[in-house]
């Protein structure tokens, strides 16, 4: 059984990957701190739901035509 901390880390990685893939930014670029991320983790069960909410709230532009590579992610927490 996964601990809450392990589930949080998994959620962070998945959400960060969604941001990178769809909007070419990560949590650091978006200015998200660990307190913000913990609050969003509590509010959004699915990482992609958080990313959709955040993108809409801050009018992020989706990069559906981007064909380059994204990497590497910065260390999260």
N, C-alpha and C positions, 0 to 999 in steps of 0.2 A: 504494500500500500504506500502511496506517495505522501510525503509530508506536505504541509502547506507551502513550505519554502521551496520544495522541488517543483510543485505545481506552478508557483509564482515564477520561478526561473524558466520553466517551459513556456509559460504564457508570454513572458518578456521576450524570449528568443523568437517565438512565432510572430508576435506583434511587430517586433523590430524588422524581421524579414519581410513582412507585408509592407511596411513603410518603405523599406529599401526597394523592393520590387516594383511597387506601384507609384511611388512618389519621389524616389531617389534621395530620400533623407532618412536619417536614423533618429533615435531618441535624443542624442546629443544635439544634432542639427535643429531639432524641433524645440529645444530648450526644456525638455521634460526632466524633472528631478525625480529621485526615488519616491518621495512623498506623493507626487502626482501619479506616478505609475502604480503605486500601491492602491491609491484611491480608484483609479481606473480599473485595476484588476478586480476590486471588490464589486464594481458596477457592471462590468462586461465579462460574461463568462467566456465568450469566444473572442480571440484576438482580432480576427478580421472585423468583428462588429465595432470594437474600439477604434480600429484604424478608419473605418467608414465614418464613424461619428466625428473623430478628430479632423479628418480631411474635410468634411462638410463644415464643421465649426470654424475652421481656419482657412477655408476656401483654397485648399491645396489642389494643384493641377496634376491629374493622372497622366503618367507617361506610358500610354499604351503602345506607342510606336518605338519605344526605346529598345534597341537590340544589342546594346553593349553588355558588358559584364558589371556586376555589382559586387563589391567586396572590399576588403574584408570588414566585417563588423567590428566596431569598437567594443571593448569589454563592457558588459552590463553588470553593475553591482558587483 
